[in-house]
Amino acid sequence: MSKSKPDQSQEASDTLRKSLLSIGVDKDSVERLISNRDLSRTVVPIYWKDGIVLKVNSFWLQMLPEFLKSFARDFPDGQVRWDPDYRGEKPADGDSAIHVFFSYQEDDQGDRWEPKPDAPEVESYYRMLKRFSYKGDRPISASRIIHAR
């Protein structure tokens, strides 16, 4: 984003803000993330469950709006949710992540389940992740920004 075009920068911030709120990030955390000077280097774990096994990757937070559009197109029954209670394998990941559901389903009693994605769906997802992965130096954990005092 060019600094000579503040309207474009504000529009990008507003779009990211809406995207973060749409996946369930609380307002205070959204504002901390959006206003942080390291936003362009901010990453967050993104995962889906294959049975009890987590499939975790790193995701470039600034790309969330574009990812959500692609995900909705490829997985119309899917859902992308913020997980503020994430427990990853690496302490550096922090305690916040994005949880992906490829085909989120709920019955009348409120019971939820997620059918396992098939091979083409998994391939499509990993292509998306490749497009929206952070490729720069010195990434900053979203959890670190959210919990900074």
N, C-alpha and C positions, 0 to 999 in steps of 0.2 A: 504494500500500500504506500502510495506516495504521500509525503507530508505536505505537498503542495495542494492536495485535494482533501481538505478536512471533511467535507460532506461524504466522500466515499469511505473514509475511515470510520466516520460515525455510523454510516449505513452498515458497514461490516460488523461493527460492535453491536449494533441493534439486532442484526441477524443472528449473530452468535448468542447474544443474550436470550433471544426467543427460543433458539435451539436448545440451549442449556435448560431453560425453564421447562420446555416441552418434554424433556426426558426425566424431570424430577429433581433437578438440582435446586436447593433452597436459595432464596433471593440473596442472602448475605454472601454465600459462597460464589454465586454468579458474579456479584459486584466485585469481590476480591479477585476473581479470575480475570474479568474483563478489564479492570483498572490496573492490573499488574504490568509493569514495564517489560517483563519477560514473557508475556503472552505468546509471542511469536516462537518461543522455544518450549512451550508447555506441552507436556505429554501426560497421558493417562492410560493405565492398563485397560484393555478391552478384551472381554472374554465371552465364551459360550461354554455350556456344559455338555459333555459327551458322557452321559451316565453320571458318574460321580467325579469324573476327571475334568478339570478346567483346562480349556484351550485358550491360553493367554497370549496376547500380543501387545505391543506398544502402539499408541494412537496419537496423532498430532491433533490436539484439541481445537486449533483454529480451523481445521477442516471439517468439524462436526456438521455444519449446515449442508455441505455438499455430500457428506457421507449419508446423512439422513435421507436426502432426496434419492440417492442411489439405492439405499437399503429399502426404502418404501416401494420403489419401482421393482426391484428384484424379489422382494419378500413381502408381498402385500398383506399377508397374515402375521407378519413378524412384528416385533416390538424392540425398541432400544430404551433401556432404563438406566438411571444412575444408581449405583450401589455404594452408599456411604459407609457400609460395614464390610467392605472387601477385606479379605485376608489372603494376600498373595504369598508366593514362595519367597519373594525378595523384599526385605524390609524397605528398600529404596522406592518400591512402588507406592508405598503409603497405604492408606485405608479407604481410598475412593477409587472407583473403577466404573466402566461402562459395561453393562451386562446386555448381551444380545440374545434375543429369542427369535429363532427363524420362523416358527409357526406357533404362536402363542394361542392357546385355547383354554376356554373356561366353560364349565357347565352351569346349569341353573342353580346348583347348590354352592357355587363359588369355588369348586375344586378346579385347579389349574394343572395343565400338563403341556409339555412341549415335545411333539414328535421329533425324532432324530432327523437331521437334514440328510438328504441324499448326496451322492458324490458331486453331481453338477452344482448343487446349491453351495456346498462347501468350497468348491473351486471358485464360484462367483464371489463368495465372501472374501476369500484370500486375495483375489484380484483387486477387490475394493480396498482391502487393507494395504496392499502394496501401493496403491495410488495415494492413500491418505496417511501414510507413515511419515514420521519426522525423519528427515535426511540430513539435518544440520548437526552442529557441534553443541556439546554441553546442554542436553535437554534438562528441563526443570519439571519435577513432579507436580502435578496439579494438587495433590494432597499437601505438599510443602507450602504452596501458595495459600491454600484454604486455611491451614492451621497456623500460619505465620502470625506472630504477635507483634 
